[in-house]
Amino acid sequence: MRGGKREGAGRNPAPEHLKKVPYNTKLPQWLRDWLTGPEREESGPVMIERALCRMYKLKPPAKRETANVM
């Protein structure tokens, strides 16, 4: 069998509460250039997420907390 979707192939989807969402922000040109440089082994978003988690001692939630919004 070649190509196409196969049962069991690919990565399992992330839990809903851990899925990534787009968030646009402005950065200085030099920082954007550094984050997107070809010499980076990790992507910019991964580096930003890890740096914020380290700096502010954040941990991903075990399960999404639902807010009561009326």
Secondary structure by P-SEA (a helix, b strand, c coil): ccccccccccccccccccbbbbbbbbccaaaaaaaacccccccaaaaaaaaaaaaaccccccbbbbcccc
